[in-house]
Amino acid sequence: LMGTIPTDIGSLTQLTYLYLGSNSLTGAIPRELGYLTQLIFLDVGSNSLMGTIPTELGYLTQLTYLYLGSNSLTGAIPRELGYLTQLIFLDVGSNSLMGTIPTDIGSLTQLTYL
């Protein structure tokens, strides 16, 4: 796949599994992904995505797997990721993120991979 992730992907509100990893996607991660509140798996890693991690990903409270690694993401890890209390896997490595890991991540007691 090439191009950007369309913002109208946010209308797929019953989606539970979204795998867009290992493609040639560019642009930003659309904040509309936050509308997909039934998601349990989200992988947009190993692309060429840029910009910041949307705070709206904190709305995905059913999420157990979040892979954002191996992109060109910048900025800080949003503290809103601490709302993802079902999260088992979180990978934001191989980006250009700055700052510290938010203390809110400490509330992710199910997390086994960081």
Phi, psi and omega in degrees: 000144178229162178098199183259162173280120184292143181293333181286003171298337179295348179277353180273062193291348178262000182296135178246342186220121179229111179242108176238018183289158174059051176232200177239044180284143181232178179084196183267159170285119184293136179296341179296345173301335178295344177281347185273064191289353177267356182299136170245346182221124177223118179229111172236023182285166177057052174230203175234042181286144183233174179092194184264165174283121183296135177296335181297343176298341176294346177282349186274064191288351176269353187296133174248340184225123178224112179241112178242006187292163175058052173231203176235042182287146183233177179085198183260161171287122183292139179296339180297341175296342175292348177280350186274068191290348177268358187295130177253325186234125176223119179229116175238017183292166179056049172232194176241045181286152182235166176089196183254167173287126182299143179298335179300335178298335178296344179275359181273076188289345177274350186296126176242347180224122178225000000 
